[in-house]
Amino acid sequence: MIEVRNVKKAFGDKVVLEDVSTTMLPGKTNLIIGSSGSGKTVLMKCMIGLYKPDSGQVFYEGKDLTTMDDRQLKDVRTQIGMLFQGGALFDSMDVEHNVRFPLDMFTKMTLAEKRKRVDEVLQRVNLEGVNKKFPAELSGGMKKRVALARAIVMNPKYLFCDEPNSGLDPQTSLVIDKLIKEITLEYNMTTVVNTHDMNTVMESGDNILYMYKGRKQWQGSSKDIIFSDDQLLNDFIFASDFFYKAKEISRKEAEAEMKK
């Protein structure tokens, strides 16, 4: 579990995060949503130690990240998998070397053990047999799955995903969402996802934090959204007629089910 307590972060005179407190649950897909400039990316960077909060604390299993020394930070970071927005694959490396990179950096596994682990995670993301291909030979969805394989190759306790569906078509986005959710449950990871994708919110939102102008505005599940009266949240989620109508249908169905 990751717990954020009263985190504040400013850059010069611009306050980006103001007294944010939240909890990210293990075995769940925890989403951070909000419009551009809401502070969600800065919050994620504070959570993984790329930014140090001006005040407040970030706890990993009860241990405060903000007071850790370099050795302690390294120990935590070896337990973190990161799926970057653009995938961040190395163009000069084939798939096997891309996925193997964290194992080369942080473990003393033999080459045979590393190759076995690479094969395991590639199989898990449904990419068997692509070991010797280069990123330029892959589709956008395949690149994201390679990046996801690399993110989980160390069997992390925590998985962070920054806009995992960015640049993907709707069908491929659903595949990535499904994989992230399945892997989260299988590994019992604490998964944190920054997203603008409303399908992700409604389908994968076990625990959703809605940020507004640097503050925590609302927190709950995708089911809670159906009954939310928070106007700012509703304006953000149901900006399109499609999602607004879907909410009304879901609300009526849920109310009918409760009356049975």
C-alpha positions, 0 to 999 in steps of 0.5 A: 500500500502507498499512502500520501499524507498532506503533500504540497509541491510548488515550483517557484510561486506556482503551487502545483499540489496543495495538501493532497492525501490519498491511499493507493490500494494493493491488488487494485488498479488505482487511477489518478484523473484530472485535466491538464495542469491538475497536478496528477503527473507531479503527484505521481513523480512525488510518489516515486521519488522523482520530486521531493515534496515541499511538505508532507509524506509518502509512505510505502508499507509504512516507511516514509519515502521522503526521509529515506537515504540513497540506499533505502530509495534504491531498495524501494525503486527496485520494487517499482515497475514503470510504464512510461507514456511513450513506452520509452523503449531503446530503439537500438536494442531488440525486444529481448534486450529492452525487456532484460535491461532492468535485470542487467542493471539490478540483478545477478541472475545468469544469462540463462535465468534472464532469458527465461524470465524475459520469455515468461513476461513476453508470454504474459503480454501475449508477445511470444517469439518477438525477442529479436525484433526491434521497436521500429518493427512493432505496432504501437500496441505491441510497443506498449506491451513490450514496455509493460513486460519490461515494467513487470520483469522484476516482479515489482510490488508497485506498478506505475503507468503514465497515460498507458493508452496514449496514442492507441486506438480504442480496441488496443487501449482495451487490450492494454487496460485488460492486461494491466488489470489482470497483471495487477490481480495476479501479482497483487501489485499496487498499481497507479495509473495516470489516465485521460481515458474514460473507458479506463475510468469506467472499466478499470477504476477500482480506486479513483482519485480525481484531482482539480487545480492541485487538490484532491477533489474526489475519491471513490470507485467507478461504481461510486461515480454513477451516484456522485453529486460532485459537479466538478467530477461530473463535468469532467467525466461526463463531458460527452453526451455518450458518457452522460447517457451511460451514467444515467442508464447505469444509475437507473439499472443500479437503483432497480437492482437495489429495489429487488 
